[in-house]
Amino acid sequence: MGNLHILSHGSEPFSDRKEAGGILAQELKKLRLKGAVVLGIPRGGIIVALEVARALEADMDIVLSRKLGAPFNPELAIGSIGEDGHVFLNEDICASLDVDEGYIQEEKTRQAAEINRRAAAYRAILPRVPLEGRTVIVTDDGIATGATMQAALWAVGAQKPLRLIAALPVGPPDTLKGLASSADEIICLRAPAFFSAVGQFYARFSQVEDAELLEILKKESARKRGRL
């Protein structure tokens, strides 16, 4: 069971993802992390990750994992598949839902195809950062059900990081508690009791398009080259 740190149960909105990332970065700086890697979940999480990585002078990357959705309930994660093809299955959930091997293979194939599609575009700009033995921070612009973050934490954990931290601007208290076993530490700025959607906690919450994401990756690639 990882440590869960909720800084506030307030519901005041962030102005945008950039502001949320900046505030989150200030909290993470208190941990005095060295040689960290910040992973953003596409697409909104990339803007948050960029602010955190710059403040910590850390490497930034994306996490290309996909949740394996349950039969008839795709929002419920029965496991995840990572960019390297590694599959994590939550055996308890699979058993309780009586998920058969045929369904798992079909879902794995579907999600792997989407990862490969994204990787072809993204990795041509920003090569993947090895995670083994490093402190890894996984972030997004917020969570609701937590399924996508759960998939990311499972996939990253399989790569044997030294320390795994989930850092979030906002999320429901019960969802955060449910994720605590998948990370060494979870930090969340705001966990309001009433929660309907992540977007309600942002004054500006426009969709992040692929073009904007690719531009961020280009800037990160240039930043990384400048440090070499």
Residue pairs with C-beta under 8 A, 6 or more apart in sequence:
1 180
1 181
2 164
2 180
2 181
2 182
2 183
2 184
2 185
2 186
3 180
3 184
3 185
3 186
4 176
4 177
4 180
4 185
4 186
4 188
5 185
5 186
5 187
5 188
6 173
6 176
6 188
6 190
6 191
7 27
7 187
7 188
7 189
7 190
8 189
8 190
8 191
9 173
9 190
9 191
9 192
9 193
10 190
10 192
11 190
11 192
11 194
11 201
12 190
13 200
13 201
13 202
13 203
14 20
14 23
14 169
14 170
14 201
14 202
14 203
15 202
15 203
15 204
16 202
16 203
16 204
16 205
17 44
17 47
17 48
17 141
17 169
17 202
17 205
17 208
18 47
18 51
20 48
20 51
20 141
20 142
20 169
20 170
20 189
20 202
21 47
21 48
21 49
21 50
21 51
21 52
21 139
21 169
22 51
22 55
23 169
23 189
24 48
24 51
24 52
24 139
24 167
24 168
24 169
24 187
24 189
25 51
25 52
25 54
25 55
25 56
26 55
27 167
27 187
27 189
28 52
28 55
28 56
28 137
28 165
28 167
28 187
29 55
29 56
31 165
33 56
33 58
33 135
33 137
34 135
35 58
35 134
35 135
36 56
36 58
36 59
36 134
36 135
36 136
36 137
37 58
37 59
37 60
37 61
37 129
37 131
37 134
37 135
37 136
37 137
38 49
38 52
38 53
38 56
38 58
38 59
38 60
38 61
38 137
38 139
39 49
39 60
39 61
39 62
39 63
39 136
39 137
39 138
39 139
39 152
39 156
40 46
40 47
40 48
40 49
40 50
40 60
40 61
40 62
40 63
40 139
40 140
41 62
41 63
41 138
41 139
41 140
41 148
41 149
41 152
42 62
42 64
42 118
42 122
42 208
42 213
43 207
43 208
43 209
43 210
43 212
43 213
44 140
44 141
44 208
45 139
45 140
45 141
46 62
46 208
46 213
46 216
46 217
47 141
47 208
47 216
48 139
48 140
48 141
48 169
49 60
49 62
49 139
50 60
50 216
50 219
50 220
52 58
52 60
52 137
52 139
52 167
53 59
53 60
53 220
54 223
56 137
58 137
59 129
59 224
60 220
61 126
61 128
61 129
62 122
62 126
62 217
63 83
63 138
63 152
63 155
63 156
64 82
64 83
64 115
64 118
64 119
64 122
65 80
65 81
65 82
65 83
65 115
65 151
65 152
65 154
65 155
65 156
66 80
66 81
66 111
66 112
66 114
66 115
66 151
67 77
67 79
67 80
67 111
67 147
67 148
67 150
67 151
68 77
68 78
68 79
68 80
68 81
68 87
68 89
68 104
68 107
68 108
68 111
68 151
69 75
69 76
69 77
69 78
69 107
69 147
70 76
70 77
70 78
70 93
70 97
70 99
71 97
71 99
71 103
75 145
75 147
76 93
76 145
76 147
77 90
77 93
77 147
77 148
77 150
77 151
78 89
78 90
78 93
78 94
78 97
78 99
78 104
78 107
79 87
79 88
79 89
79 90
79 93
79 94
79 104
79 151
79 154
80 87
80 88
80 150
80 151
80 152
80 154
80 155
81 87
81 88
81 108
81 111
81 112
81 115
81 151
81 155
82 88
82 115
82 154
82 155
82 156
82 158
82 159
83 115
83 119
83 128
83 155
84 159
85 112
86 155
86 158
86 159
87 108
88 154
88 155
88 157
88 158
89 104
93 99
94 104
121 210
121 214
122 213
122 214
122 217
125 214
125 217
125 218
125 221
126 217
126 218
126 220
126 221
126 224
130 159
131 156
131 159
131 160
131 161
132 159
132 160
132 161
133 160
133 161
133 162
134 161
134 162
135 161
135 162
135 163
135 165
136 156
136 161
136 163
136 164
136 165
137 165
137 166
137 167
138 149
138 152
138 153
138 156
138 164
138 165
138 166
138 167
138 183
139 166
139 167
139 168
140 148
140 149
140 152
140 168
141 169
141 198
141 202
141 205
142 168
142 169
142 170
142 171
142 198
142 201
143 149
143 168
143 170
143 171
143 172
143 175
143 176
143 179
143 198
144 171
144 172
144 175
144 195
144 197
144 198
145 175
146 171
146 175
146 176
146 178
146 179
149 166
149 168
149 179
150 178
150 179
150 182
153 164
153 166
153 179
153 182
153 183
154 182
156 164
157 164
157 182
157 183
163 184
163 185
164 182
164 183
164 184
164 185
165 183
165 184
165 185
165 186
165 187
166 179
166 182
166 183
166 185
166 186
166 187
167 186
167 187
167 188
168 176
168 186
168 187
168 188
168 189
169 188
169 189
169 190
169 201
170 188
170 189
170 190
170 191
170 192
170 198
170 201
171 188
171 191
171 195
172 191
172 192
172 195
173 191
173 193
176 186
176 188
176 191
179 186
180 186
190 201
192 201
198 205
199 205
